[in-house]
Amino acid sequence: MEVLDGSPNHAVSRYVEWLITVVVLFNCSAVILDSIPEVHADYKDFFHELEFWSVMFFTLEYVLRVWSLGAKFSKEEGGAWRGRRGYMFSPFGLIDFFATMPFYMHVFFPSLDLRILRVLRLLRILKLSKYNTALQDLFAAVHSERRAFGSAAFLLLIVTIVSASLMHFAEGHEQPEAFGSIPHAIYWSIVTITSGYGNVEPVTKAGEVIALLTGFLGVCMAAIMTGIVASAFSNQMSRKKAAFQSQLRKVFEDGVVSDAEKDSLKRLQSQYRLSDAQVQAMMDEMNPNKKD
Amino acid sequence: MSATSLSTYARLQKRTYEILDGSVADRSSRVCEIFIALLVVANVVSIILESVHSLHEAFEYEFHIFDTFSVVVFSIEYVLRVWSYGAKYTHAAQEKGSAWKGRKEYLFSVFGLVDFFSTVPFYLQLLFPGADLRVLRMFRLLRIFKLSRYNSAMEDMFEAIKSERDSFSSALFLLLISCLLFSSLIYIIEGHDQPEVFRSIPAAMHWFILTIIAGWGNVDPVTYLGTVLVVVTQILAIALAAILTGVVATAYTAQVQRRESLYEMEVREVLADGVVTEEEQLKLKALQAKFGMSNEQVEAIALQVQAEKAAKDAS
């Protein structure tokens, strides 16, 4: 379990990580290349072989994971199946499952649409996200600001509906093919908000003003979204720093830094991905406090 | 004033106020909130669908019934709100005219005006059947803003932006100045060569704003000087977007930090006497909910305050 989960940083688990990453990347390039008709015609057999062996490989990985994650919790904590269930229904578990299963589906039901199976094969690239902690940071940051995102989305919705309706009222008679109904106009206003330019030019003066305002609000919406993400990131960083600092304080409390404490600090540092310089600065800040 | 001395009328008024205002978060006020929000959403959807010609013809009667129904509901809501907001300042109920203080406040607030103008057009239509339908529909669209009453995150956003209004106005000022300058310049440079596009300074302003928003203003310059001007405008557009983004980001970060320090102060106060009573715990919980802070954030703050306190006690 430790090898696959990668929680303690062993050399073996590092190798396994690398191996899986390489196979996944190789697979995705194969799927993309396979979609070019000429390449497909020339290397059909090779792609078939590759697909077969990588499915075998991923199946082995999946089975090993399910089997070994039984060791995650001891008997008292819920037994072997708790860890297994936890994995199987986690996003990663589902990805592992759905990225591998299409091959078997194809074997059992040969008449299925091949294109859907290919798309499902591309799911394999998501397996890489397991090894990307920065991605998890990103999700955590966005999650912590989800209220702000929600209100930004609400604002976007209001801007879209209001601008589309106003445009419909202003230009519905002049350009019925583009603004004949509000749903039509909604398409126009989304295009205007995202790109600044609508797919149709307004012909009335009122329409022109509405178009300019909509475009400008689009720029503002982009600014708001970007601003929220930026602030979410910087807040997350300062939160991590604070957590690390309180841990440091605890370590320094008794005046001695044992090896075990050093280890746990190191692990925390790599988990929070703080640089050595940052940690050093925090320690320096802490030490004079300790002396007096 | 004790509850017993209130008449049934006053009690009813107060209760209605509590339900409609949502300040007391109990079940009936939540149900009322959800009902109105759903009705507003249904209204907006129906306005959108009604504009599709074929749907309008097929379901004209149903649309009409639904609109009448929602106008009746919104009118009742409006009347109840005006009536019950008289109970907002109960402590001064003895004084004459104090009931109208809360009412006036509501009537002229943004929400009050939205409530009024999103409902009244229907009655106008009854009185003057010849009025332009498009204008009436536009007013009906105002109903969508009734929703913003229930979105507290939106208030946060406006609050954050308001606290940085100096930066925003300077960004807008920059935009205005460059708009005047660049559109006059392009009018002077290209006005002769492309009279159909840059025939006047206002027309050139239209071009400028398009360039700022979309990066391309519908026309290509024909002179060398004009090309330089267009390129500079486009770079300015990028800079302006960056400035706006930066200001929003700072505003948000500052708001979160302000809240964290407010919360920290509260925690410090609670911990000052060494005991945490149930009441204090509830207060902290309410503050956490109001600021939308996560549990881990709160824990980190509490830990820090505790550690500081321990260090102080030791020294």
Interface residues (C-beta under 8 A of the other chain):
Chain A: S144 E145 R147 A148 G150 S151 A152 F154 L155 I158 I161 V162 S165 L166 H168 F169 G172 G180 S181 I182 P183 I186 S195 G196 Y197 E208 L212 G215 F216 G218 V219 C220 A222 A223 I224 T226 G227 I228 A230 S231 S234 N235 R239 A242 A243 Q245 S246 R249 K250 N289 D292
Chain B: V44 I47 I48 L49 S51 V52 H53 R134 R137 M138 L141 I144 F145 L147 S148 N151 A153 M154 D156 M157 H206 I209 L210 I212 I213 A214 G215 W216 L240 A241 L244 T245 G246 V247 V248 A249 T250 A251 Y252 T253 V256 Q257 G292 S294 E296 Q297 A300 L303 Q304 A307 A311 S315
